[in-house]
Amino acid sequence: MMTNQVAPVQALPASGAGSVAARVVGLSKVYGSGSGRVVALDNVDVLIPAGRFTAVMGPSGSGKSTLLHCLAGLDRPTNGSVYLGDTALESLSDSALTELRRREIGFVFQSFNLVPTLSAEENITLPLAIAGRRPDRGLLTSLVNALGLSQRLRHRPAELSGGQQQRVALARALVTRPRVVFADEPTGNLDSRTGAELLRLVRHFVDENHQTVVMVTHDPAAAARADEVLFLADGRLRDRLSAPTVEQVLHRLAALDEGRS
Ligand SMILES: Nc1ncnc2c1ncn2[C@@H]1O[C@H](COP(=O)(O)OP(=O)(O)OP(=O)(O)O)[C@@H](O)[C@H]1O
């Protein structure tokens, strides 16, 4: 059932249709040592296609967030390689990695992580301000309109609903035109209707703007909005499912549990 194959590095085109946005090869991540040693990821190969929506599922502690953090350059692997496009992250110094992250990666967190003292607009443009770049007004307007935030730009996060805050966080992740947006349980703090609306917007940016998105989720309905679901268990890639339905996702999760017991 599992097709855990990674094409040779040289054979992968850098951009364009059918290209690869990111990949990990032989990725392992070990935390701690001695009796506190935890193998969070164990020799994982994953390929993230450009312009597609990939979901990552698996039981609690299976390594989903660790995989996302390694892919996004927020955490360094113990072994193996992470590529963003053609760039091997291990070849970069910490400052070059920070620079690359600012340019090429957007991140959406479960808890929104907005700056409470800044307005919605200031939160959205913060990554550009940090990078010393001016906002592209056309892009900003189209993002704000697509996300239904035009009447909320002067509001602070505390004056916004959870769904609005997460839409601000999504705009902030998209405003730099990143190569990949990583989302760690972006609907985890939203009710199901608001979560579904956020996923509709994510899907819109994938379909209309060819945005690459990788999302960790526990919710089969959320995963079913993706083009492909990767299933992790015990730090390993156990299964993958293309064009998922909710029923198929549930079935694969059950099979994953049976495989572990
Ligand atoms: N900084 C850390 N120090 C020590 N162990 C860690 C650290 N981060 C993660 N782990 C361990 O690594 C394993 C994988 O954690 P990870 O957060 O990636 O799992 P997850 O699948 O995202 O879980 P959840 O669904 O509960 O968020 C777990 O056993 C966790 O306890």
PDBQT file of the ligand as one rigid body, heavy atoms in Angstrom, charges set to zero:
ROOT
HETATM    1  N1  LIG A 301      11.593  19.422  21.757  1.00  0.00    +0.000 N 
HETATM    2  C1  LIG A 301      11.358  18.138  22.028  1.00  0.00    +0.000 A 
HETATM    3  N2  LIG A 301      12.053  17.482  22.970  1.00  0.00    +0.000 NA
HETATM    4  C2  LIG A 301      11.849  16.175  23.235  1.00  0.00    +0.000 A 
HETATM    5  N3  LIG A 301      10.937  15.413  22.603  1.00  0.00    +0.000 NA
HETATM    6  C3  LIG A 301      10.197  16.008  21.661  1.00  0.00    +0.000 A 
HETATM    7  C4  LIG A 301      10.352  17.380  21.320  1.00  0.00    +0.000 A 
HETATM    8  N4  LIG A 301       9.483  17.679  20.322  1.00  0.00    +0.000 NA
HETATM    9  C5  LIG A 301       8.794  16.538  20.068  1.00  0.00    +0.000 A 
HETATM   10  N5  LIG A 301       9.219  15.540  20.867  1.00  0.00    +0.000 N 
HETATM   11  C6  LIG A 301       8.734  14.154  20.849  1.00  0.00    +0.000 C 
HETATM   12  O1  LIG A 301       8.826  13.683  19.522  1.00  0.00    +0.000 OA
HETATM   13  C7  LIG A 301       7.693  12.874  19.193  1.00  0.00    +0.000 C 
HETATM   14  C8  LIG A 301       6.996  13.461  17.980  1.00  0.00    +0.000 C 
HETATM   15  O2  LIG A 301       6.432  14.715  18.360  1.00  0.00    +0.000 OA
HETATM   16  P1  LIG A 301       5.557  15.596  17.357  1.00  0.00    +0.000 P 
HETATM   17  O3  LIG A 301       5.175  16.845  18.084  1.00  0.00    +0.000 OA
HETATM   18  O4  LIG A 301       6.276  15.731  16.074  1.00  0.00    +0.000 OA
HETATM   19  O5  LIG A 301       4.292  14.660  17.130  1.00  0.00    +0.000 OA
HETATM   20  P2  LIG A 301       2.868  14.996  16.492  1.00  0.00    +0.000 P 
HETATM   21  O6  LIG A 301       2.533  13.852  15.614  1.00  0.00    +0.000 OA
HETATM   22  O7  LIG A 301       2.894  16.357  15.884  1.00  0.00    +0.000 OA
HETATM   23  O8  LIG A 301       1.939  14.975  17.776  1.00  0.00    +0.000 OA
HETATM   24  P3  LIG A 301       0.564  15.752  18.119  1.00  0.00    +0.000 P 
HETATM   25  O9  LIG A 301      -0.460  15.223  17.141  1.00  0.00    +0.000 OA
HETATM   26  O10 LIG A 301       0.270  15.323  19.519  1.00  0.00    +0.000 OA
HETATM   27  O11 LIG A 301       0.827  17.223  17.985  1.00  0.00    +0.000 OA
HETATM   28  C9  LIG A 301       6.824  12.829  20.444  1.00  0.00    +0.000 C 
HETATM   29  O12 LIG A 301       7.119  11.643  21.153  1.00  0.00    +0.000 OA
HETATM   30  C10 LIG A 301       7.261  14.044  21.228  1.00  0.00    +0.000 C 
HETATM   31  O13 LIG A 301       7.083  13.863  22.598  1.00  0.00    +0.000 OA
ENDROOT
TORSDOF 0
